[in-house]
Amino acid sequence: MRRPLLSLLLSLLPAFALLASPSMALAAPTDVTDALGRIVTVELPVKRVAVNFNFEEFTAVAGVEGWSKVVGISRAPWEGWRPVIFDRYKAVIPNLASMPDIGHTDDGSFSAEKIIGLKPDVLLLSEWAYRALATQVGQIEGAGIPIVIIDYNAQLLERHLASTRALGKVMGREARAEELAGLYEQQYNDVLARVAKAKAAGVRPKKVYVELGQAGADTVGNTYNGTMWGKIITTLGADNIATGKIPGPWGPLNGEAVIAENPDLILMASSSWVGRPRAVRTGYDIPEAETRASLKPYAERAGWADLKAIRSGDINAIEHGLARTLYDFVAMQYIGKRLYPEAFADVDPVASFKAYHAKYLPVGYSGTWMLPLKP
């Protein structure tokens, strides 16, 4: 009896070895706390992931290798909105070019059926998509696919940190996520400490107007209230002139209201949009001269010549993609430097962004991301 038993044990050794291997570990139900504080049970380690938004944050946490587990994305918010940036990442992420599209909320193409067909172990979904997709969310969860909410849009420290840690938990990169969360919290708190110091020294609040500079100077673009740029402005202790003047979190502000408020600082949210020849241009491939040339028509708008921001040369281009991200502290540094020059005298937001690229992103820094009209 001993020899058959010994033979049986020896035959099972390869199976035991596979079970002991970390890469072949059996999936186990694990609780993940998402950006909204929801406790979501996910089978970890995941093998298949669908990603709706915050692709650069996913990359910073999971690395290029994390993309090998991605089976579908919402292509429009990345490839459609910022194709130049998408192409940079496509060059270093092997499966990105052929990545299946799960659709997008803004154009009504988001498809629960596509996601269910891809059979992901988890769907990473933005908070704004989660709110807009009640029916589809029910279908996806009904199919047994857990949904983890990621939210950087609210520009709230606690949601940034929770989102980053949730990404790390889901992707098995908890140490990396904790490092990034620690970096963000340190930079965020440093910015707020400098603002507090300036306020204590008697620096008065300045009025700020931000506008999406996408369609040309003769079209009034969206401004923001309580979210994204609007939240950044008020977090920095400035007065957002759009507060209480637009019906929702974003939308255009009447041109006469801008003139009446007479802002001290104007920020034109810009990017490397394709098919937008009159937009304010920033990004990896944009030189400073091109950014300033595209910004100039906005400074020359009718009725703007006497605005304090225009007279002082404080109309600025700032990359729209710098908001609602793990590196939006760079945008906070830049705006803080415009609002409180002395308190931020030793801060170099461009150097901060270069350092972030070097350590956490697979693409190199280049181009123009933020600058005033007047050097």
C-alpha positions as CSV (number, residue, x, y, z in Angstrom):
1,M,0.0,0.0,0.0
2,R,2.9,2.4,0.6
3,R,4.2,2.4,-2.9
4,P,0.8,3.4,-4.6
5,L,0.4,6.1,-2.0
6,L,3.9,7.4,-2.6
7,S,3.3,7.4,-6.3
8,L,0.1,9.3,-5.9
9,L,1.8,12.0,-3.8
10,L,4.6,12.3,-6.3
11,S,2.1,12.7,-9.2
12,L,0.4,15.6,-7.3
13,L,3.6,17.6,-6.7
14,P,3.4,19.6,-9.9
15,A,-0.1,20.7,-9.0
16,F,1.0,21.7,-5.5
17,A,3.8,23.7,-7.0
18,L,1.5,25.6,-9.3
19,L,-0.8,26.5,-6.4
20,A,2.2,27.7,-4.4
21,S,3.3,30.0,-7.3
22,P,2.1,33.6,-6.8
23,S,1.4,34.0,-10.5
24,M,-1.0,31.0,-10.3
25,A,-2.6,31.9,-7.0
26,L,-6.3,31.0,-6.8
27,A,-8.6,34.0,-6.9
28,A,-10.1,35.0,-3.6
29,P,-13.0,37.3,-2.8
30,T,-11.5,40.5,-1.5
31,D,-13.1,43.7,-0.3
32,V,-12.1,46.9,-2.1
33,T,-13.1,50.4,-0.9
34,D,-13.7,52.6,-3.8
35,A,-13.8,56.5,-4.2
36,L,-17.3,56.7,-2.9
37,G,-16.6,54.6,0.2
38,R,-18.5,51.6,-1.3
39,I,-17.2,48.2,-0.2
40,V,-16.9,46.1,-3.4
41,T,-16.0,42.4,-3.4
42,V,-13.6,41.6,-6.2
43,E,-12.0,38.2,-7.0
44,L,-8.2,39.0,-6.7
45,P,-5.8,38.7,-8.3
46,V,-7.7,39.9,-11.4
47,K,-7.0,38.6,-14.8
48,R,-9.4,40.7,-16.9
49,V,-10.2,44.4,-16.4
50,A,-12.3,47.0,-18.2
51,V,-11.4,50.7,-17.8
52,N,-13.8,53.6,-18.4
53,F,-11.6,56.6,-17.6
54,N,-8.5,57.9,-15.8
55,F,-6.2,55.9,-18.1
56,E,-3.0,57.8,-17.1
57,E,-3.8,57.2,-13.4
58,F,-4.3,53.5,-14.1
59,T,-0.9,53.5,-15.9
60,A,0.9,55.3,-13.1
61,V,-0.4,52.7,-10.6
62,A,-0.5,49.5,-12.6
63,G,2.4,50.2,-15.0
64,V,2.6,49.2,-18.7
65,E,2.5,45.6,-17.6
66,G,-0.9,46.2,-16.0
67,W,-2.4,46.9,-19.4
68,S,-1.9,43.2,-20.3
69,K,-4.9,42.5,-18.1
70,V,-7.1,45.2,-19.7
71,V,-9.7,43.8,-22.1
72,G,-11.7,46.9,-23.0
73,I,-11.7,50.7,-22.5
74,S,-13.9,53.7,-23.4
75,R,-11.9,54.9,-26.3
76,A,-13.6,58.2,-27.0
77,P,-12.4,60.0,-23.8
78,W,-8.8,59.2,-24.7
79,E,-8.3,58.5,-28.3
80,G,-11.2,60.8,-29.3
81,W,-10.6,63.7,-27.0
82,R,-6.8,63.7,-26.8
83,P,-5.5,61.6,-29.8
84,V,-2.0,63.0,-29.6
85,I,-1.6,61.8,-26.1
86,F,-3.3,58.5,-26.9
87,D,-0.8,57.9,-29.7
88,R,2.1,58.4,-27.3
89,Y,0.8,55.7,-25.0
90,K,-0.1,53.5,-27.9
91,A,3.6,53.4,-28.8
92,V,4.5,51.9,-25.4
93,I,1.4,49.8,-24.6
94,P,1.4,46.8,-26.9
95,N,-2.4,46.0,-26.8
96,L,-3.7,49.6,-26.8
97,A,-4.1,50.1,-30.5
98,S,-6.5,47.1,-30.9
99,M,-8.2,47.5,-27.5
100,P,-12.0,46.8,-27.7
101,D,-14.2,49.8,-27.2
102,I,-16.9,49.6,-24.4
103,G,-18.4,52.9,-25.5
104,H,-18.9,56.2,-23.8
105,T,-21.5,58.1,-21.8
106,D,-21.4,61.4,-23.6
107,D,-22.4,60.0,-27.0
108,G,-24.7,57.3,-25.8
109,S,-22.5,54.5,-27.0
110,F,-21.7,53.0,-23.6
111,S,-22.6,49.3,-23.8
112,A,-23.4,47.0,-20.9
113,E,-23.6,44.1,-23.5
114,K,-20.1,44.7,-24.7
115,I,-18.7,44.7,-21.2
116,I,-20.6,41.6,-20.2
117,G,-19.4,39.9,-23.4
118,L,-15.7,40.8,-22.5
119,K,-16.2,39.0,-19.1
120,P,-13.9,41.2,-17.0
121,D,-13.3,40.4,-13.4
122,V,-14.0,44.1,-12.6
123,L,-15.1,47.3,-14.3
124,L,-13.3,50.5,-13.2
125,L,-15.8,53.3,-13.7
126,S,-15.7,57.0,-13.2
127,E,-18.1,58.6,-10.8
128,W,-19.8,60.7,-13.4
129,A,-20.4,57.7,-15.6
130,Y,-21.7,55.8,-12.6
131,R,-24.3,58.5,-12.0
132,A,-25.3,58.6,-15.7
133,L,-25.6,54.8,-16.2
134,A,-28.1,53.5,-13.7
135,T,-29.7,51.0,-16.0
136,Q,-26.4,49.7,-17.4
137,V,-24.8,49.5,-14.0
138,G,-27.6,47.3,-12.9
139,Q,-27.2,45.0,-15.9
140,I,-23.4,44.8,-15.4
141,E,-23.7,44.0,-11.7
142,G,-26.5,41.6,-12.4
143,A,-24.1,39.7,-14.6
144,G,-21.8,39.3,-11.7
145,I,-19.2,41.9,-12.7
146,P,-18.2,44.1,-9.8
147,I,-17.9,47.9,-10.4
148,V,-15.2,49.9,-8.6
149,I,-15.8,53.7,-8.7
150,I,-12.8,55.9,-9.4
151,D,-13.2,59.7,-9.0
152,Y,-10.6,62.4,-9.5
153,N,-13.2,64.9,-11.0
154,A,-14.4,66.1,-7.6
155,Q,-10.9,67.5,-6.8
156,L,-11.3,66.2,-3.2
157,L,-8.2,65.0,-1.5
158,E,-9.9,62.0,0.1
159,R,-11.3,60.8,-3.2
160,H,-8.0,61.2,-5.0
161,L,-6.4,59.0,-2.3
162,A,-9.2,56.5,-2.2
163,S,-9.2,56.1,-6.0
164,T,-5.5,55.6,-6.1
165,R,-5.5,53.0,-3.3
166,A,-8.5,51.2,-5.0
167,L,-6.5,51.0,-8.2
168,G,-3.6,49.6,-6.4
169,K,-5.7,47.0,-4.6
170,V,-7.4,45.8,-7.8
171,M,-4.2,45.6,-9.8
172,G,-2.0,44.1,-7.1
173,R,0.2,47.2,-6.9
174,E,-0.6,48.4,-3.4
175,A,2.9,49.6,-2.6
176,R,3.1,51.6,-5.8
177,A,-0.4,53.1,-5.1
178,E,0.6,54.0,-1.6
179,E,3.7,55.8,-2.8
180,L,1.6,57.8,-5.3
181,A,-1.0,58.6,-2.7
182,G,1.6,59.8,-0.4
183,L,3.2,62.0,-3.0
184,Y,-0.1,63.5,-4.0
185,E,-1.1,64.2,-0.3
186,Q,2.3,65.8,0.4
187,Q,2.2,68.1,-2.6
188,Y,-1.5,69.0,-2.0
189,N,-0.8,69.9,1.6
190,D,2.3,71.9,0.6
191,V,0.2,74.0,-1.8
192,L,-2.4,74.6,0.9
193,A,0.2,75.5,3.4
194,R,1.7,78.1,1.1
195,V,-1.8,79.6,0.4
196,A,-2.5,79.8,4.1
197,K,0.8,81.6,4.7
198,A,0.0,84.1,2.0
199,K,-3.5,84.7,3.5
200,A,-2.0,85.2,6.9
201,A,0.4,87.8,5.4
202,G,-2.6,89.7,4.2
203,V,-2.8,88.8,0.5
204,R,-6.3,89.5,-0.7
205,P,-8.4,86.9,-2.6
206,K,-8.3,87.4,-6.3
207,K,-11.0,86.8,-8.8
208,V,-10.4,84.0,-11.3
209,Y,-12.2,83.1,-14.5
210,V,-11.6,79.8,-16.2
211,E,-12.9,78.9,-19.7
212,L,-12.5,75.9,-22.0
213,G,-10.7,77.4,-24.9
214,Q,-11.7,74.9,-27.5
215,A,-13.9,76.4,-30.2
216,G,-12.3,79.8,-30.8
217,A,-12.4,83.2,-29.3
218,D,-15.8,84.1,-30.8
219,T,-17.4,81.2,-28.9
220,V,-17.8,81.2,-25.1
221,G,-16.7,77.9,-23.8
222,N,-17.6,76.1,-20.6
223,T,-16.6,77.4,-17.2
224,Y,-16.6,75.3,-14.0
225,N,-18.3,75.5,-10.7
226,G,-17.6,73.2,-7.7
227,T,-15.8,70.6,-9.7
228,M,-12.6,70.3,-11.7
229,W,-11.1,73.8,-12.4
230,G,-13.8,75.4,-10.3
231,K,-13.0,73.3,-7.2
232,I,-9.2,73.9,-7.7
233,I,-9.7,77.7,-7.8
234,T,-11.7,77.8,-4.6
235,T,-9.4,75.3,-2.9
236,L,-6.6,77.8,-3.6
237,G,-8.6,80.5,-1.7
238,A,-9.5,82.5,-4.8
239,D,-12.9,83.7,-5.9
240,N,-14.3,81.7,-8.8
241,I,-16.5,84.3,-10.7
242,A,-18.7,81.4,-12.0
243,T,-19.9,80.4,-8.6
244,G,-23.7,80.7,-8.5
245,K,-23.8,82.0,-12.0
246,I,-24.1,78.7,-14.0
247,P,-26.8,76.2,-13.4
248,G,-24.7,73.1,-13.2
249,P,-21.1,72.0,-12.6
250,W,-20.0,73.3,-16.0
251,G,-21.4,75.5,-18.8
252,P,-20.8,78.8,-20.4
253,L,-20.9,82.1,-18.4
254,N,-22.4,85.1,-20.0
255,G,-19.7,87.4,-21.5
256,E,-21.2,90.4,-19.9
257,A,-20.9,88.7,-16.5
258,V,-17.2,88.2,-17.0
259,I,-16.7,91.8,-17.9
260,A,-18.7,92.9,-14.9
261,E,-16.7,90.7,-12.5
262,N,-13.4,92.0,-13.9
263,P,-11.2,89.0,-13.0
264,D,-7.6,89.4,-11.8
265,L,-6.6,86.1,-13.4
266,I,-7.9,84.3,-16.5
267,L,-7.2,80.6,-17.3
268,M,-8.0,79.2,-20.7
269,A,-8.2,75.4,-20.5
270,S,-6.3,74.2,-23.6
271,S,-5.2,70.9,-25.2
272,S,-4.0,69.3,-28.4
273,W,-7.5,68.7,-29.7
274,V,-7.8,67.4,-33.3
275,G,-10.2,69.2,-35.6
276,R,-10.2,72.3,-33.4
277,P,-8.0,74.8,-35.4
278,R,-9.0,77.8,-33.3
279,A,-8.5,76.2,-29.9
280,V,-5.8,77.2,-27.4
281,R,-3.1,74.6,-27.9
282,T,-1.0,72.8,-25.4
283,G,0.5,69.4,-25.1
284,Y,3.5,67.1,-25.9
285,D,4.1,68.4,-29.4
286,I,3.2,72.1,-28.9
287,P,6.0,74.8,-28.7
288,E,5.5,77.9,-26.5
289,A,5.2,80.2,-29.5
290,E,2.3,78.2,-30.8
291,T,0.5,78.2,-27.5
292,R,0.9,82.0,-27.2
293,A,-0.3,82.6,-30.8
294,S,-3.4,80.5,-30.1
295,L,-4.1,82.3,-26.8
296,K,-3.7,85.8,-28.3
297,P,-7.2,86.0,-30.0
298,Y,-8.9,85.3,-26.6
299,A,-7.0,88.3,-25.0
300,E,-8.3,90.5,-27.9
301,R,-12.0,89.7,-27.3
302,A,-14.3,92.7,-27.5
303,G,-14.7,94.3,-24.1
304,W,-11.7,92.5,-22.6
305,A,-9.0,95.1,-23.1
306,D,-9.7,96.8,-19.8
307,L,-10.0,93.7,-17.7
308,K,-7.4,93.6,-14.9
309,A,-6.2,90.2,-16.1
310,I,-5.6,91.4,-19.6
311,R,-3.9,94.7,-18.6
312,S,-1.5,92.8,-16.3
313,G,-0.9,90.1,-18.9
314,D,-2.4,87.4,-16.6
315,I,-4.3,85.5,-19.2
316,N,-2.9,81.9,-19.2
317,A,-3.1,78.7,-21.2
318,I,-3.3,75.6,-19.0
319,E,-3.7,72.1,-20.3
320,H,-7.2,70.9,-19.7
321,G,-5.9,67.4,-19.0
322,L,-4.0,68.6,-15.9
323,A,-7.3,68.7,-14.0
324,R,-8.9,65.6,-12.3
325,T,-5.7,63.6,-12.3
326,L,-3.1,62.2,-9.9
327,Y,-0.7,65.0,-11.1
328,D,-3.2,67.9,-10.8
329,F,-1.0,69.2,-8.0
330,V,1.1,70.6,-10.9
331,A,-1.9,72.7,-12.0
332,M,-2.4,73.8,-8.4
333,Q,1.2,74.9,-8.2
334,Y,1.0,76.9,-11.4
335,I,-2.2,78.7,-10.4
336,G,-0.9,79.2,-6.9
337,K,2.2,80.8,-8.3
338,R,0.0,83.2,-10.3
339,L,-2.1,84.1,-7.3
340,Y,0.6,84.2,-4.7
341,P,4.0,84.8,-6.4
342,E,6.0,85.3,-3.1
343,A,4.6,82.2,-1.4
344,F,5.3,80.0,-4.5
345,A,8.6,81.7,-5.5
346,D,10.6,78.5,-5.1
347,V,8.0,76.2,-6.8
348,D,8.6,75.1,-10.4
349,P,5.4,73.4,-11.7
350,V,7.1,72.4,-15.0
351,A,9.9,70.7,-13.1
352,S,7.3,68.9,-10.9
353,F,5.6,67.6,-14.0
354,K,8.9,66.5,-15.6
355,A,9.8,64.6,-12.4
356,Y,6.4,62.9,-12.3
357,H,6.8,61.8,-15.9
358,A,10.3,60.5,-15.2
359,K,9.2,58.3,-12.3
360,Y,5.6,57.3,-12.9
361,L,4.7,57.5,-16.6
362,P,6.1,55.5,-19.6
363,V,6.2,58.5,-21.9
364,G,8.7,61.3,-21.7
365,Y,7.9,64.9,-20.9
366,S,8.0,67.5,-23.7
367,G,6.1,70.4,-25.1
368,T,4.1,73.2,-23.4
369,W,1.5,72.6,-20.7
370,M,1.0,75.9,-18.9
371,L,2.2,79.5,-19.5
372,P,1.0,83.1,-19.5
373,L,0.5,85.1,-22.7
374,K,3.3,87.5,-21.7
375,P,6.6,85.8,-20.9
